[in-house]
Amino acid sequence: QMFSVHRRRREIVSTDRLQQNKDTVFFRDGVRRIDFILSYLDDKDGEKKQERRREFEANLKKAGLELETEDKSDSDDLKTYFLKIHAPWEVLATYADVLKIKVPFKESDIPHGQDVPLEWLSRPFRLPEKVMRPQPDYFTSPFDKDKIDFFLIKNQDTFFPPSTRNRIVYYILSRCPYHKEDRKETDKKGIKRLLNNGTYTSAFPLHDCRYWERNTNEQCESERYHLYKNWARFLCFYKEQPLNLIRKYYGEKIGIYFAWLGFYTEMLFFAAVMGVICFTYGVLSYDDNLTSKEICDPSIGGSTVMCPLCDKKCSYWKLNSTCLSSWQSHLFDNEGTVFFAMFMGIWVTLFLEFWKRRQAQLEYEWDLVDFEEEQQQLQIRPEFETKCTDQRLNRITQEMEPYLPLPKKCGRFCLSGVTVLFWMLLIVACITGVIVYRLAVYAAFASIMKDSPTKKIHLVGSLITPQLATSVTASFINFIIIMILNFFYERVAIWITDMEIPKTHLEYENKLTMKMFLFQFVNYYSSCFYVAFFKGKFVGYPGNYTYMFGKYSRLRNEECDPGGCLIELTTQLVIVMTGKQVCGNIQEALLPLLRNWWCSRKARKDQYSRWEQDHDLQNFSQLGLFYEYLEMVIQFGFITLFVASFPLAPLLALCNNILEVRVDAWKFTTQFRRPVAAKAHNIGAWQEILNVVAILSVVTNAFIMAFTSDMIPRLVYLYAYHPGSEATMSGYINNSLSVYDISQIPLLSIPICCLRYRDYRYPPGHQRQYSHTMQFWHILAAKLAFIIIMEHVVFVVKFFVAWLIPDVPSEVKARIKRERYLIQEYLHNYEVEKLKIQLSQSFIIEPKPGVCTATDMHDVLSECL
């Protein structure tokens, strides 16, 4: 009985240990590290899949990988098998040599940098040194299997970090065939094809621990825990990012994204401060706004009767009904806005130039200086191999490879272009529909507010005008249309990119990037372009109005308020930009948070294994970073292309990005499986897109200030047409309104002899009545001159700043040269010492007379080398 009791106790203890060891990143022996996980389901009718798995796993073993299978009976759902993969030292060394992975050979003796003055001010924002620099700086060189003793190999098990190990294993998995040796089916290879045909359900490397607690195994670094504790929590929003730890854990490609996002957010701080100063100036100069005072004055604005804004239901209205909107417009349309628009043109250049310098610094620190596109990125896509049945000889490898003939390529390209053009026209049609809505609904709002100004809108009283109601509702409808079109076009863009069959993953990403950005550009910005550059520009005048689809449609083109269209552009920008940011944050944070809550309940209840925990997380697709970049670049367009209409846009973007950094960090750390580490030395095609947006922003802001803002007409009146000796803005409203004789409409009999409308035309009775006055042409000339001067000034400053700031800091250039020199020197000394040892061994036997000694050979060899 005592023996049976002891045996039961031993079984319980061993069972408890096994349960505790389930949350591990090692094989059952506790020594070999799990570098990759493959999962699959045991289908009853999946004989072909079983055969593929047998061949694939047999070939993996031939490649040197070690495998261990977890039976489905041990899984939480009792359905899933897990295949654990370990790469031994020989495999890692062989493929590190093939991939030319840089590894350390000597600890760096170059200091990090000089002490920064007033460094104590930045201490609250800094992270511990161990987190910021998880490993010392080393001089590195491409790994060479024949020179193992040249490198700093203290422990073969930990020499290659987990990110490098999973990258090597994925390289093998992506090229391993799953056909029998007697069959030469070159298209049957790679884990991606096996995932596509359902042979395996997932493939991923493991996180090193749970994000909320350290790993109990001392051999495990618990880097995920440190990332969550110091980076992924929102309470750390004011702290710097541990970029070196991010790069070490996730790879350079993800590290570059977070470095760019953090740098962009830092630069937004300066734009936001300047925008707040500009807005504050508008608030402080509120009482000095003579134009709004005249509009609100009962004796001026109250006695000025304006022409109806639509043909049927709109009545005559008094100018002082736009009193509130004129005050609001002054907050954004003032003298400070011109300065802010020019500042943002220079800020964009500073941002891009300083980012190039920061990028060059990261390239040096992360061993990407001599980086060439990784072979893994340039490999032929499995889809290309499958769909392209034609083959030709590769001149470089002298092997047959699939290719897409030119006629097929042209046909697919034309079909893709037609599809993109169709969706662009669909966006234009939707925008046209919104414009028709504005024209039709404006009359309805005007009739409602005319008939019952107190009963039906009693809750908001005089704050609502037909213009404001139409603008706000149209902006919300436009935003809904944008989100719907965006949802469908994402799938269409992926479909037409797949249809083009790009050869490599890099080509696929670049093509999809251009299609998606082109669509998003038209989708998000077209409504703002309409308000900024078309609304109120082609109106005509009373008796000869311009109609959207001709006079039979009776849809008269929209007019701007007497204060200009800038406030409406501001409303449009705020609704679309803020709505996109709010929807994006809800989609990125709230929904995964609910899912995370449910999974955490399951984790506490079942205590399932490390590979099952990661299996239940979301897969990080190859295009995962694509959508993150796209979101930020669209935001970049909002704060640069139309910033003259809303100086607080950088502040909104800053607040959003502070949250965005932590939300993205939280997603990567807690919601996504660990992605395969990938290299990248820049942000790719997005750099060129940012450059194009930066140049376009100078042009759009110049046109906004000239044609959308009322700044130029006010300045022309102030300095050229003011009747008094002292230059003031008194009388500007009367000067900017033309007169129309209502007696020319015989069907109307009202006690008003004339109406006013916003334009510069000769009054009735003049020999050139209703044609443009000379002041109109002076204002137009001033607008064109302003555009030319502003563009040239900003562009000259931009190019001067770009020339003045080198892309690579001089300190980084010196460090690169120093490191290359030291690498050559150490390699030289290593080769000399190695040859000395070989020669010494060959001259152990006493040399024959007349033969030079080993010492002589050493001297000659050293001089030659």
Summary of the structure (lengths in Angstrom):
residues: 865
radius of gyration: 34.9
end to end distance: 79.2
largest distance: 133.2
contacts: 2609
relative contact order: 0.10
helix: 61%
strand: 8%
